[in-house]
Amino acid sequence: MKKSFALYKSAIFSYLIDPLFYASSLLTVLFCLFKFFFMGKFFVSGLGSTDLRPFFNSVPYISILTVPLLVLRLRPLLLDDSVPLSPFKRFSALSLSAFSAFAFPLILLSILPFCVNLFGTMDFFQALSSFFGIFLYGLCASLLSILFFSIFPNSQVFPLILSSVSLALVNFLHLLPLYYQTGIILTFLCRKISFAWHFDSFSKGIIDSRNIAYYLILAFVLLLLCVSLEYKRLGKKTSRLTAFLFAAIILLVSLSFQNLYFRADASKNGQFSLSKTSKNLLSNLENPIRITYYRSKELKNLYPQTSDVAEFLADYCSESKGMSFTLEKADPEKLKALGIQSQQIRSDNGTKTEFVTVYSAVLIQYLEKSELIPFVLSTSSLEYDLTQRVQKLITSKDRKVYLLCGNGRSIEESYLYVAPWLSSRGFEVEHLNDFNATEVLKKLTPEDQIAVFGTKDLSAEQSFYLQNALEKGAKAFIATSPFHTTIEDEWKVSKPEHDSMISYLNSKGFAFDLSLAEDISCYPLTMESGEGNKAEYATVNYPLWLVIQNQKEAKKGATVFWASPIVPYGQVEPLLFTTNYAWKQRPAASDDGNLFLTNPFMIPKSAAASDAKNEQLIVAARSKNISLVSDQFFVSSLMTGFISGESSGDFRNYDFLTKELLVLRGEGELAALMEKSAPVTSLHKIVGESEFSAKRKLVLLLTFGLLPLVILLIFVFVQIKRRKK
């Protein structure tokens, strides 16, 4: 043991005196930081994310170059026959020294999670899991490179190149089926061989014994191959029986780990494991439930995340003896008979782009009843989708909600996403209109639920019956305010003369401040200024469109438009808050009849410029049976289009609506499942530009300044110590 440790120290010393080691460490640090902060657009407004997976995924890229260079430094010790150690002990010590050199820059980079935490919520357990996984990767990468230097002992350049090429292959081999048609066997082998595929679960915060076993068994196999090659180089023979027994043991251990394993979810909110809500529901099953996952074989190659779906479904069913899970290959004819529609997804095939027809549906069967999840690609909301459907099957209770537009518009035209969104979340939706609204409102009971968007155009009769129903205990989500904005043209704001619902809400603890809330945390509008040839596009922050940062009642955040502050009192609790840098714009009559300044180019962008004071404002609140957002366009399809990207929609407001409807029904635990699987990665801790700039300078100084300086100082210190000796 002492001799092995002495060899390890000798190898470490050879690194410490080698400028190439410091250059390699510096390159790793700078590459990973640059890829995360700049290529990942961390400091770009609206694009920055606290998700560290891009950082950890960059390590294998740079390792293609650095690991072979680090092993090259060990070449004299690898071929030194004078070392009084057996080949096994010698290669063990040298592989650990190469691993230590690999780990050195990553240990320095452990400062990164703390830097990122300055800007947003950091999942430190996920970061620890990722570091553990990347260290296992580094051990195997080091041994793989050592193996090639053992195969070609008489060359330096050839094993160096071959190591880099091999690392590139094992890093990205699992991506091959995404671009080329591969058979089932080849796809399976690509996944099993790929280093990156096995690291994926670690980067999510999942500790899977199968992946740990993969890295450790692979490291042991590579070590044995190196030892065998060393015996061959020295002209010594190894027993074939011994080699056979080792191979048999390794095979048996590998197979046992595939069947007997543990899988622990270390992520902050248990994102990839079952919640207590689901476990309690499944523990009380009186009759068996069968879950079948129909998946196209092409989808597994195009979207590897569907493997997580299958594993989650298996884990879900394992919670109860009365549940069974089956994974079936999608049969188009059978699925059409079940009412399951196919989906078209894009596939880049290297030389061409095509659309592939696929299925990925989950069928839940209970007694003679069934529920369907028509299409699923990830586990992002899978637990909620499963649990609310299982609950519905067991209890036979529908979640019915009425939708009423009270601002002169229609649900079908102005709020067209609301009904399909709520339907996908397990609600039965019924639209109310001028013909049936009064009769339905008249018959509402305490068990009924309604969502109202705007109240200025409700008739006196409709307002009366709605208020009467609320007095009896009916549940309502109401999106309204004392003011009305014309959203199709010049954004003029006026105050309706007769809106009895505003007075009613004021009497129930929802007091409206007769102003509009503004905040420096706001939506950046891209608009056209000028006319004719002088027209140009400019991006301006619009303080009247409040960007609500993630908080207790809105884990993903939200966006509200022309909202009036709410002053809750009595039993009413606040829900959504602005930042502490918000302010109020008071109404002031103008020549065009607009009560407020709404022009994005003219409106002041701060409290100081508005001659107002900074304060935190409330724009949503909740009582026992009423949830109020002071914005009638909160889930308007037009406003959703404004704030959505080109390729994806911003439906955070719809999630808030769904959550509030569930909470009002007494299903708060179920509502929590929607947000559990959606970790907040936005840079929500910084709202002011000056604060953001200061924190950015600090982080850049610590990462791009301090870390390289530490590497340089260690190099200088070692050189000084050597000269003194």
Buried (B, 14 or more C-beta within 10 A) or exposed (E): EEBBEBBBEBBBEBBBBBEEBBBBBBBBBBBBBBBBBEEBEBBEEEEBBBBBBBBBBBBBBBBBBBBBBBBBBBBEBBBBEEBEBBBBBBBBBBBBBBBBBBBBBBEBBEBBBEBBBBBBBBBBBBBBBBBBBBBBBBBBBBBBBBBBBBBBBEBEEEBBEBBBEBBBBBBBBBBBBBBEEBEEEEBEBBBEBBBBBBBBBBBBBBBBBBBBBBBBBBBBBBBBBBBBBBBEBEEEEBEEEEEEEBEEEBEEEBEEBEEEEEBEBBBBBBBBBBBEBBBEBBEEBEEEBBBBBBBBEBBBBBBBBBBBBBBBBBBBBEBBEBBEBEEEEBEEEEBEEEEBEBBEBEBEEEEEEEEBEBBBBBBBBBEEEBBBBBBBBBBBBBBBBBBBBBBBBBEEEEBEBBBBBBBEBEBBEBBBBBBEBBEBBBBEBBBBEEEEBBEBBBEBEEEBBBBBBBBBBBEEEBBBBBBEBBEEEBBBBBBBBBBBBEBEEEBBBBBBEEBBBBBBBBEBBBBBBBBBBBBBBBBEBEEEEEEEEEEEEEEBBBBBBBBBBBBEBBBBBBBBBBBBBBBBEEEBEBBBBBBBBBBBBEBEEEEEEBBBBBEBEEBBBBBEEBEBEBBEBBBBBBBEBBBBBBBBBBBBBBBBEBBEEEEEEBBBBBBBBBBBBBBBBEBEBBBBBBBBBBBBBBBBBBBBEEEBEEBBEEBBEBBBEEBBEBBEEBBEEBEEEEEEE
